[in-house]
Amino acid sequence: MTKILHNDYVINRNTQALLPGMHMDYDTKVIETNQILYVNKRIIEIVKNDCLEGGSTYDGRRIAVTKKMGFGRKQPIPIYPHLGIIAFPTKSPDTYDCVWIFPQHVKRIITTPTGESEIFFKDGQSIVVNESRFVLEKQIQRSAICILIFRGEDSFPA
């Protein structure tokens, strides 16, 4: 039986991906290290709530990334920058089929025979997304730069 979380899900260091649930009973499928959770809340609501918990609004983070880095679309969002937790959307965050990837967990990406991309996580789980490997790898690079900028000086050794 599928266990559905009715309370708020909190993004954490084990969060690997947020996928649309595409199910009557839940809105979001959460891939965590070594487990899958189902949440009765939309992905964008989870991301926005956790941005607030991390010290800023989602729109504030998005605007800051655009200003500092010049990324106008599908920006990586530093959710908990002090913890190094960042995610990026595979599509416009307003679209229903948008998947959010937490790049620190990605081991490798391959192109499937159908032209989609399979993302393999370090714990052995994988997901297939309708985005090119090139675009996903570029998003991972952008995310790495972004988290370095937004973590702040206190995260670097003296």
C-alpha positions in Angstrom: 0.0 0.0 0.0 1.2 3.5 -0.9 1.7 5.7 2.2 0.7 9.3 1.4 2.0 12.2 3.6 -0.8 14.7 4.3 1.5 16.9 6.3 4.0 19.2 4.7 7.0 17.6 3.2 10.3 19.2 4.1 13.1 19.2 1.5 16.2 17.8 3.1 19.7 16.5 2.2 18.2 13.2 1.1 15.8 14.8 -1.4 16.9 13.7 -4.9 13.9 14.7 -7.1 10.3 15.9 -7.0 8.0 14.5 -9.7 4.4 15.2 -10.5 2.3 12.5 -8.9 -0.2 12.1 -11.8 -2.4 10.3 -9.3 -5.8 11.0 -7.7 -4.5 10.4 -4.2 -1.3 12.5 -4.2 0.2 15.4 -6.1 3.9 14.8 -5.7 6.2 11.8 -5.8 9.4 12.4 -3.8 12.5 10.4 -4.6 14.7 10.4 -1.5 17.9 8.5 -0.9 16.8 4.8 -0.6 13.0 5.6 -0.5 10.0 7.0 -2.3 7.4 9.2 -0.6 4.0 10.5 -1.8 2.8 13.9 -0.8 -0.6 15.5 -1.0 0.8 18.9 -2.1 1.9 20.3 -5.4 5.6 20.4 -6.2 5.8 24.2 -6.6 4.0 24.6 -3.2 6.7 22.4 -1.5 9.5 24.4 -3.2 8.0 27.8 -2.3 7.4 26.7 1.4 10.9 25.4 1.8 12.4 28.6 0.2 10.7 30.5 2.9 12.0 28.1 5.6 15.4 28.7 4.0 15.3 32.4 4.4 13.6 34.0 1.4 10.7 33.7 -0.9 10.8 31.6 -4.0 10.3 34.7 -6.2 13.1 36.4 -4.2 15.5 33.5 -4.9 14.5 33.4 -8.6 15.1 37.1 -9.0 18.4 37.0 -7.2 19.6 34.1 -9.4 18.6 36.0 -12.5 20.3 39.2 -11.4 23.6 37.6 -10.2 23.9 34.9 -12.8 21.8 36.1 -15.8 19.8 32.9 -16.1 16.4 33.9 -17.4 14.7 30.5 -17.6 14.6 27.3 -15.6 16.9 28.9 -13.0 18.4 26.7 -10.3 16.9 27.7 -7.0 19.0 27.7 -3.8 16.4 26.3 -1.4 18.6 26.0 1.7 21.8 27.7 0.4 23.6 27.5 3.8 23.2 23.7 3.6 24.1 23.5 -0.1 20.6 22.3 -1.0 19.7 23.5 -4.5 17.3 22.2 -7.2 16.5 23.0 -10.8 13.3 22.5 -12.8 13.3 20.5 -16.0 10.6 22.7 -17.5 8.8 25.9 -16.6 7.9 25.4 -12.9 4.3 26.3 -13.7 3.8 23.3 -16.0 2.3 20.2 -14.5 4.9 17.9 -15.8 7.9 19.8 -14.4 10.3 17.7 -12.5 12.7 19.2 -9.9 16.2 17.7 -9.7 18.6 18.0 -6.8 21.9 17.8 -8.7 24.2 16.9 -5.7 22.7 13.4 -6.0 23.1 12.8 -9.7 25.7 10.2 -10.7 25.2 10.2 -14.4 22.7 10.8 -17.2 22.2 8.8 -20.4 20.0 9.3 -23.4 17.4 6.6 -23.8 16.5 5.0 -27.2 13.3 7.2 -27.2 15.4 10.4 -26.9 14.5 11.1 -23.3 17.1 11.2 -20.5 17.6 8.7 -17.7 19.0 10.2 -14.6 20.9 7.8 -12.3 21.3 8.8 -8.7 24.2 7.9 -6.4 22.0 5.4 -4.4 21.1 3.4 -7.6 17.6 4.8 -8.2 16.8 6.4 -11.6 14.1 8.4 -13.3 13.3 9.2 -16.9 12.6 12.8 -17.9 11.6 14.4 -21.2 14.7 16.6 -21.5 18.0 16.3 -23.4 21.1 15.1 -21.6 22.9 18.2 -22.8 20.3 20.5 -21.2 20.3 18.5 -17.9 24.1 18.6 -17.7 24.1 22.3 -18.3 21.6 22.8 -15.5 23.9 20.8 -13.2 26.8 23.0 -14.1 24.7 26.2 -13.5 23.5 24.8 -10.1 27.1 24.2 -9.0 28.1 27.8 -9.8 24.9 29.1 -8.2 25.3 27.3 -4.9 28.9 28.6 -4.6 27.6 32.1 -5.1 24.7 31.8 -2.7 26.3 29.7 0.1 28.1 32.8 1.4 31.5 33.4 2.9 30.8 31.6 6.1 30.7 28.2 4.3 34.3 28.5 3.1 37.2 27.5 5.3 39.2 30.3 6.8 
